[in-house]
Amino acid sequence: DVQLQRLERGQERIAALVPHTVQGVGVVRYNAYEGVGGDQSFSLALVDAVGHGAVVTGLHSGDEVRVYAKPLENWRSTYSLSADEQRALAEARGTIGTGAAP
């Protein structure tokens, strides 16, 4: 049946895309600087099933926020990851395949 074949091809295309979608999300909030409370700084990791994605960090210092993005390939970045960024990445990795919504 032609309609069934079209549906099967569509399903195959979708299945090929799924590994490249965001499947893991990790967020860590913290105080980046002495005297700045409220856990307003953050590190956010967004990854696919094989560890490609990015870590985005926002550092709040009271009167300004600096935002940095570090690309990821195979769970590693060409840039050094802080301890908080590593925690966010570990959290993201732990959500893959658990059914937890990203």
N, CA, C and O atoms as a GROMACS GRO file, in nm:
protein
  408
    1ASP      N    1   0.084  -0.118   0.000
    1ASP     CA    2   0.000   0.000   0.000
    1ASP      C    3   0.090   0.126   0.000
    1ASP      O    4   0.184   0.136   0.078
    2VAL      N    5   0.058   0.219  -0.088
    2VAL     CA    6   0.139   0.340  -0.106
    2VAL      C    7   0.140   0.426   0.020
    2VAL      O    8   0.244   0.479   0.059
    3GLN      N    9   0.026   0.440   0.082
    3GLN     CA   10   0.018   0.524   0.202
    3GLN      C   11   0.104   0.467   0.314
    3GLN      O   12   0.172   0.543   0.385
    4LEU      N   13   0.104   0.338   0.332
    4LEU     CA   14   0.186   0.274   0.434
    4LEU      C   15   0.334   0.296   0.406
    4LEU      O   16   0.412   0.322   0.498
    5GLN      N   17   0.375   0.286   0.280
    5GLN     CA   18   0.515   0.309   0.244
    5GLN      C   19   0.556   0.453   0.273
    5GLN      O   20   0.667   0.478   0.320
    6ARG      N   21   0.468   0.548   0.244
    6ARG     CA   22   0.498   0.689   0.274
    6ARG      C   23   0.514   0.710   0.424
    6ARG      O   24   0.604   0.781   0.467
    7LEU      N   25   0.428   0.648   0.501
    7LEU     CA   26   0.438   0.659   0.647
    7LEU      C   27   0.568   0.598   0.698
    7LEU      O   28   0.633   0.654   0.786
    8GLU      N   29   0.605   0.484   0.643
    8GLU     CA   30   0.730   0.419   0.684
    8GLU      C   31   0.852   0.505   0.650
    8GLU      O   32   0.944   0.516   0.731
    9ARG      N   33   0.853   0.567   0.532
    9ARG     CA   34   0.964   0.655   0.495
    9ARG      C   35   0.970   0.777   0.587
    9ARG      O   36   1.078   0.820   0.628
   10GLY      N   37   0.854   0.831   0.619
   10GLY     CA   38   0.849   0.944   0.712
   10GLY      C   39   0.902   0.907   0.849
   10GLY      O   40   0.975   0.984   0.912
   11GLN      N   41   0.865   0.790   0.896
   11GLN     CA   42   0.913   0.742   1.026
   11GLN      C   43   1.064   0.723   1.023
   11GLN      O   44   1.132   0.753   1.121
   12GLU      N   45   1.117   0.673   0.913
   12GLU     CA   46   1.262   0.654   0.901
   12GLU      C   47   1.336   0.788   0.905
   12GLU      O   48   1.442   0.798   0.966
   13ARG      N   49   1.280   0.890   0.839
   13ARG     CA   50   1.343   1.023   0.842
   13ARG      C   51   1.342   1.079   0.984
   13ARG      O   52   1.442   1.137   1.029
   14ILE      N   53   1.233   1.063   1.053
   14ILE     CA   54   1.224   1.112   1.191
   14ILE      C   55   1.322   1.037   1.280
   14ILE      O   56   1.391   1.098   1.362
   15ALA      N   57   1.328   0.905   1.265
   15ALA     CA   58   1.420   0.825   1.347
   15ALA      C   59   1.565   0.865   1.323
   15ALA      O   60   1.646   0.859   1.416
   16ALA      N   61   1.598   0.906   1.202
   16ALA     CA   62   1.735   0.950   1.172
   16ALA      C   63   1.767   1.084   1.237
   16ALA      O   64   1.884   1.112   1.267
   17LEU      N   65   1.667   1.167   1.260
   17LEU     CA   66   1.688   1.299   1.320
   17LEU      C   67   1.695   1.295   1.473
   17LEU      O   68   1.765   1.376   1.534
   18VAL      N   69   1.625   1.203   1.534
   18VAL     CA   70   1.614   1.199   1.680
   18VAL      C   71   1.748   1.200   1.753
   18VAL      O   72   1.761   1.273   1.851
   19PRO      N   73   1.848   1.123   1.711
   19PRO     CA   74   1.975   1.126   1.785
   19PRO      C   75   2.042   1.263   1.788
   19PRO      O   76   2.128   1.288   1.872
   20HIS      N   77   2.002   1.353   1.698
   20HIS     CA   78   2.065   1.485   1.689
   20HIS      C   79   1.983   1.594   1.757
   20HIS      O   80   2.016   1.712   1.745
   21THR      N   81   1.878   1.557   1.827
   21THR     CA   82   1.796   1.655   1.898
   21THR      C   83   1.842   1.666   2.043
   21THR      O   84   1.911   1.578   2.094
   22VAL      N   85   1.804   1.775   2.108
   22VAL     CA   86   1.838   1.792   2.249
   22VAL      C   87   1.766   1.684   2.329
   22VAL      O   88   1.644   1.674   2.327
   23GLN      N   89   1.844   1.602   2.399
   23GLN     CA   90   1.788   1.494   2.478
   23GLN      C   91   1.828   1.502   2.624
   23GLN      O   92   1.771   1.433   2.709
   24GLY      N   93   1.926   1.585   2.653
   24GLY     CA   94   1.970   1.601   2.791
   24GLY      C   95   1.982   1.747   2.827
   24GLY      O   96   2.038   1.827   2.751
   25VAL      N   97   1.929   1.783   2.943
   25VAL     CA   98   1.935   1.921   2.991
   25VAL      C   99   1.979   1.918   3.137
   25VAL      O  100   1.926   1.842   3.218
   26GLY      N  101   2.075   2.002   3.168
   26GLY     CA  102   2.120   2.015   3.307
   26GLY      C  103   2.136   2.162   3.342
   26GLY      O  104   2.195   2.238   3.265
   27VAL      N  105   2.085   2.202   3.457
   27VAL     CA  106   2.095   2.341   3.502
   27VAL      C  107   2.151   2.343   3.643
   27VAL      O  108   2.104   2.271   3.731
   28VAL      N  109   2.251   2.427   3.664
   28VAL     CA  110   2.309   2.447   3.797
   28VAL      C  111   2.305   2.597   3.824
   28VAL      O  112   2.354   2.677   3.745
   29ARG      N  113   2.246   2.634   3.938
   29ARG     CA  114   2.244   2.776   3.979
   29ARG      C  115   2.338   2.793   4.097
   29ARG      O  116   2.351   2.703   4.181
   30TYR      N  117   2.403   2.910   4.104
   30TYR     CA  118   2.502   2.931   4.209
   30TYR      C  119   2.535   3.079   4.222
   30TYR      O  120   2.495   3.161   4.139
   31ASN      N  121   2.609   3.111   4.327
   31ASN     CA  122   2.662   3.246   4.347
   31ASN      C  123   2.805   3.248   4.294
   31ASN      O  124   2.893   3.184   4.352
   32ALA      N  125   2.827   3.320   4.186
   32ALA     CA  126   2.959   3.320   4.123
   32ALA      C  127   3.059   3.409   4.197
   32ALA      O  128   3.180   3.386   4.190
   33TYR      N  129   3.008   3.509   4.267
   33TYR     CA  130   3.098   3.606   4.331
   33TYR      C  131   3.061   3.625   4.478
   33TYR      O  132   2.944   3.616   4.515
   34GLU      N  133   3.161   3.651   4.558
   34GLU     CA  134   3.142   3.680   4.700
   34GLU      C  135   3.050   3.801   4.715
   34GLU      O  136   3.067   3.901   4.646
   35GLY      N  137   2.954   3.791   4.805
   35GLY     CA  138   2.866   3.903   4.833
   35GLY      C  139   2.748   3.917   4.738
   35GLY      O  140   2.668   4.009   4.754
   36VAL      N  141   2.736   3.829   4.641
   36VAL     CA  142   2.622   3.832   4.549
   36VAL      C  143   2.540   3.706   4.577
   36VAL      O  144   2.583   3.595   4.548
   37GLY      N  145   2.420   3.725   4.634
   37GLY     CA  146   2.339   3.611   4.673
   37GLY      C  147   2.231   3.580   4.572
   37GLY      O  148   2.225   3.638   4.464
   38GLY      N  149   2.146   3.487   4.609
   38GLY     CA  150   2.029   3.453   4.529
   38GLY      C  151   2.050   3.351   4.419
   38GLY      O  152   1.961   3.326   4.339
   39ASP      N  153   2.169   3.291   4.415
   39ASP     CA  154   2.196   3.191   4.311
   39ASP      C  155   2.154   3.240   4.172
   39ASP      O  156   2.087   3.168   4.098
   40GLN      N  157   2.194   3.362   4.138
   40GLN     CA  158   2.152   3.420   4.011
   40GLN      C  159   2.243   3.384   3.894
   40GLN      O  160   2.206   3.405   3.779
   41SER      N  161   2.360   3.330   3.922
   41SER     CA  162   2.446   3.280   3.814
   41SER      C  163   2.401   3.138   3.780
   41SER      O  164   2.341   3.070   3.863
   42PHE      N  165   2.430   3.094   3.658
   42PHE     CA  166   2.384   2.962   3.617
   42PHE      C  167   2.477   2.903   3.512
   42PHE      O  168   2.550   2.974   3.443
   43SER      N  169   2.472   2.771   3.500
   43SER     CA  170   2.531   2.699   3.389
   43SER      C  171   2.424   2.604   3.337
   43SER      O  172   2.362   2.531   3.414
   44LEU      N  173   2.404   2.605   3.206
   44LEU     CA  174   2.302   2.526   3.139
   44LEU      C  175   2.368   2.440   3.032
   44LEU      O  176   2.434   2.493   2.942
   45ALA      N  177   2.351   2.310   3.041
   45ALA     CA  178   2.404   2.218   2.939
   45ALA      C  179   2.289   2.162   2.857
   45ALA      O  180   2.189   2.116   2.912
   46LEU      N  181   2.304   2.167   2.725
   46LEU     CA  182   2.206   2.113   2.631
   46LEU      C  183   2.280   2.017   2.539
   46LEU      O  184   2.371   2.059   2.466
   47VAL      N  185   2.244   1.890   2.541
   47VAL     CA  186   2.318   1.789   2.464
   47VAL      C  187   2.226   1.691   2.393
   47VAL      O  188   2.112   1.669   2.434
   48ASP      N  189   2.280   1.634   2.285
   48ASP     CA  190   2.209   1.524   2.219
   48ASP      C  191   2.256   1.392   2.280
   48ASP      O  192   2.327   1.392   2.380
   49ALA      N  193   2.216   1.282   2.221
   49ALA     CA  194   2.243   1.151   2.279
   49ALA      C  195   2.391   1.115   2.284
   49ALA      O  196   2.431   1.029   2.363
   50VAL      N  197   2.473   1.177   2.200
   50VAL     CA  198   2.616   1.143   2.196
   50VAL      C  199   2.705   1.255   2.251
   50VAL      O  200   2.826   1.251   2.233
   51GLY      N  201   2.644   1.353   2.318
   51GLY     CA  202   2.723   1.456   2.384
   51GLY      C  203   2.762   1.574   2.298
   51GLY      O  204   2.858   1.645   2.330
   52HIS      N  205   2.690   1.597   2.190
   52HIS     CA  206   2.711   1.717   2.111
   52HIS      C  207   2.610   1.822   2.157
   52HIS      O  208   2.494   1.790   2.179
   53GLY      N  209   2.655   1.945   2.170
   53GLY     CA  210   2.566   2.052   2.214
   53GLY      C  211   2.646   2.170   2.264
   53GLY      O  212   2.745   2.211   2.203
   54ALA      N  213   2.602   2.226   2.377
   54ALA     CA  214   2.669   2.344   2.431
   54ALA      C  215   2.642   2.357   2.580
   54ALA      O  216   2.543   2.307   2.633
   55VAL      N  217   2.734   2.427   2.646
   55VAL     CA  218   2.714   2.471   2.783
   55VAL      C  219   2.709   2.623   2.779
   55VAL      O  220   2.799   2.688   2.726
   56VAL      N  221   2.603   2.680   2.834
   56VAL     CA  222   2.586   2.825   2.840
   56VAL      C  223   2.593   2.865   2.986
   56VAL      O  224   2.523   2.809   3.071
   57THR      N  225   2.677   2.964   3.016
   57THR     CA  226   2.695   3.009   3.154
   57THR      C  227   2.669   3.158   3.161
   57THR      O  228   2.718   3.236   3.079
   58GLY      N  229   2.591   3.198   3.261
   58GLY     CA  230   2.566   3.338   3.290
   58GLY      C  231   2.620   3.370   3.428
   58GLY      O  232   2.578   3.309   3.527
   59LEU      N  233   2.712   3.465   3.435
   59LEU     CA  234   2.773   3.504   3.563
   59LEU      C  235   2.719   3.640   3.605
   59LEU      O  236   2.746   3.741   3.540
   60HIS      N  237   2.643   3.641   3.715
   60HIS     CA  238   2.580   3.762   3.767
   60HIS      C  239   2.670   3.824   3.873
   60HIS      O  240   2.706   3.758   3.970
   61SER      N  241   2.705   3.951   3.854
   61SER     CA  242   2.795   4.016   3.950
   61SER      C  243   2.732   4.135   4.020
   61SER      O  244   2.804   4.219   4.073
   62GLY      N  245   2.603   4.145   4.021
   62GLY     CA  246   2.536   4.255   4.088
   62GLY      C  247   2.492   4.362   3.991
   62GLY      O  248   2.373   4.393   3.983
   63ASP      N  249   2.586   4.420   3.916
   63ASP     CA  250   2.549   4.525   3.822
   63ASP      C  251   2.561   4.483   3.676
   63ASP      O  252   2.531   4.562   3.587
   64GLU      N  253   2.605   4.360   3.651
   64GLU     CA  254   2.613   4.311   3.514
   64GLU      C  255   2.606   4.159   3.511
   64GLU      O  256   2.628   4.091   3.612
   65VAL      N  257   2.576   4.108   3.392
   65VAL     CA  258   2.576   3.964   3.369
   65VAL      C  259   2.661   3.937   3.246
   65VAL      O  260   2.645   4.001   3.142
   66ARG      N  261   2.752   3.844   3.260
   66ARG     CA  262   2.833   3.801   3.145
   66ARG      C  263   2.788   3.662   3.106
   66ARG      O  264   2.770   3.575   3.191
   67VAL      N  265   2.769   3.642   2.977
   67VAL     CA  266   2.721   3.513   2.927
   67VAL      C  267   2.826   3.453   2.835
   67VAL      O  268   2.880   3.520   2.747
   68TYR      N  269   2.854   3.325   2.857
   68TYR     CA  270   2.953   3.252   2.778
   68TYR      C  271   2.890   3.124   2.725
   68TYR      O  272   2.809   3.061   2.793
   69ALA      N  273   2.926   3.087   2.604
   69ALA     CA  274   2.880   2.961   2.545
   69ALA      C  275   3.002   2.880   2.504
   69ALA      O  276   3.096   2.932   2.443
   70LYS      N  277   2.999   2.752   2.538
   70LYS     CA  278   3.110   2.662   2.505
   70LYS      C  279   3.054   2.541   2.430
   70LYS      O  280   2.968   2.470   2.483
   71PRO      N  281   3.100   2.518   2.308
   71PRO     CA  282   3.050   2.404   2.231
   71PRO      C  283   3.098   2.272   2.288
   71PRO      O  284   3.203   2.264   2.352
   72LEU      N  285   3.018   2.168   2.264
   72LEU     CA  286   3.053   2.033   2.309
   72LEU      C  287   3.051   1.937   2.191
   72LEU      O  288   2.963   1.944   2.105
   73GLU      N  289   3.147   1.848   2.189
   73GLU     CA  290   3.149   1.736   2.096
   73GLU      C  291   3.196   1.614   2.174
   73GLU      O  292   3.302   1.615   2.236
   74ASN      N  293   3.116   1.509   2.170
   74ASN     CA  294   3.148   1.386   2.243
   74ASN      C  295   3.177   1.413   2.390
   74ASN      O  296   3.274   1.361   2.446
   75TRP      N  297   3.092   1.493   2.453
   75TRP     CA  298   3.098   1.524   2.595
   75TRP      C  299   3.217   1.611   2.634
   75TRP      O  300   3.242   1.630   2.754
   76ARG      N  301   3.290   1.664   2.539
   76ARG     CA  302   3.407   1.747   2.569
   76ARG      C  303   3.396   1.880   2.497
   76ARG      O  304   3.333   1.892   2.392
   77SER      N  305   3.460   1.981   2.556
   77SER     CA  306   3.468   2.112   2.494
   77SER      C  307   3.613   2.145   2.466
   77SER      O  308   3.703   2.100   2.536
   78THR      N  309   3.634   2.224   2.363
   78THR     CA  310   3.770   2.273   2.336
   78THR      C  311   3.809   2.380   2.437
   78THR      O  312   3.925   2.419   2.446
   79TYR      N  313   3.710   2.428   2.512
   79TYR     CA  314   3.734   2.526   2.618
   79TYR      C  315   3.727   2.456   2.753
   79TYR      O  316   3.654   2.358   2.770
   80SER      N  317   3.801   2.506   2.847
   80SER     CA  318   3.800   2.450   2.982
   80SER      C  319   3.662   2.471   3.045
   80SER      O  320   3.606   2.580   3.036
   81LEU      N  321   3.609   2.367   3.109
   81LEU     CA  322   3.480   2.378   3.178
   81LEU      C  323   3.504   2.396   3.327
   81LEU      O  324   3.585   2.326   3.387
   82SER      N  325   3.432   2.491   3.385
   82SER     CA  326   3.440   2.512   3.530
   82SER      C  327   3.373   2.395   3.601
   82SER      O  328   3.308   2.311   3.538
   83ALA      N  329   3.389   2.389   3.732
   83ALA     CA  330   3.326   2.282   3.810
   83ALA      C  331   3.174   2.288   3.797
   83ALA      O  332   3.109   2.184   3.787
   84ASP      N  333   3.117   2.408   3.795
   84ASP     CA  334   2.972   2.422   3.782
   84ASP      C  335   2.925   2.380   3.643
   84ASP      O  336   2.820   2.318   3.629
   85GLU      N  337   3.003   2.412   3.541
   85GLU     CA  338   2.969   2.368   3.405
   85GLU      C  339   2.978   2.216   3.394
   85GLU      O  340   2.896   2.154   3.326
   86GLN      N  341   3.076   2.157   3.458
   86GLN     CA  342   3.089   2.011   3.458
   86GLN      C  343   2.971   1.946   3.529
   86GLN      O  344   2.922   1.841   3.486
   87ARG      N  345   2.924   2.008   3.637
   87ARG     CA  346   2.806   1.956   3.708
   87ARG      C  347   2.683   1.961   3.619
   87ARG      O  348   2.605   1.866   3.614
   88ALA      N  349   2.665   2.073   3.548
   88ALA     CA  350   2.550   2.086   3.457
   88ALA      C  351   2.557   1.981   3.346
   88ALA      O  352   2.456   1.922   3.310
   89LEU      N  353   2.677   1.959   3.294
   89LEU     CA  354   2.695   1.858   3.189
   89LEU      C  355   2.665   1.718   3.242
   89LEU      O  356   2.600   1.638   3.173
   90ALA      N  357   2.712   1.687   3.361
   90ALA     CA  358   2.684   1.556   3.422
   90ALA      C  359   2.534   1.538   3.445
   90ALA      O  360   2.480   1.430   3.424
   91GLU      N  361   2.468   1.645   3.488
   91GLU     CA  362   2.323   1.638   3.509
   91GLU      C  363   2.251   1.613   3.376
   91GLU      O  364   2.159   1.531   3.369
   92ALA      N  365   2.294   1.682   3.270
   92ALA     CA  366   2.232   1.663   3.138
   92ALA      C  367   2.252   1.520   3.090
   92ALA      O  368   2.160   1.457   3.038
   93ARG      N  369   2.372   1.470   3.107
   93ARG     CA  370   2.403   1.333   3.063
   93ARG      C  371   2.317   1.232   3.138
   93ARG      O  372   2.274   1.132   3.080
   94GLY      N  373   2.291   1.258   3.265
   94GLY     CA  374   2.210   1.168   3.346
   94GLY      C  375   2.063   1.167   3.310
   94GLY      O  376   1.991   1.075   3.349
   95THR      N  377   2.015   1.268   3.236
   95THR     CA  378   1.873   1.271   3.200
   95THR      C  379   1.845   1.200   3.069
   95THR      O  380   1.729   1.173   3.037
   96ILE      N  381   1.948   1.168   2.991
   96ILE     CA  382   1.927   1.104   2.861
   96ILE      C  383   1.878   0.961   2.881
   96ILE      O  384   1.938   0.882   2.954
   97GLY      N  385   1.768   0.930   2.815
   97GLY     CA  386   1.713   0.795   2.821
   97GLY      C  387   1.632   0.765   2.945
   97GLY      O  388   1.587   0.652   2.964
   98THR      N  389   1.613   0.865   3.031
   98THR     CA  390   1.538   0.841   3.154
   98THR      C  391   1.390   0.873   3.137
   98THR      O  392   1.308   0.841   3.224
   99GLY      N  393   1.356   0.935   3.024
   99GLY     CA  394   1.217   0.977   3.004
   99GLY      C  395   1.189   1.112   3.066
   99GLY      O  396   1.077   1.163   3.054
  100ALA      N  397   1.289   1.171   3.133
  100ALA     CA  398   1.271   1.305   3.190
  100ALA      C  399   1.264   1.405   3.075
  100ALA      O  400   1.347   1.403   2.985
  101ALA      N  401   1.165   1.490   3.080
  101ALA     CA  402   1.149   1.589   2.973
  101ALA      C  403   1.262   1.691   2.978
  101ALA      O  404   1.295   1.741   3.086
  102PRO      N  405   1.322   1.723   2.862
  102PRO     CA  406   1.429   1.824   2.861
  102PRO      C  407   1.380   1.962   2.893
  102PRO      O  408   1.458   2.056   2.896
   0.00000   0.00000   0.00000
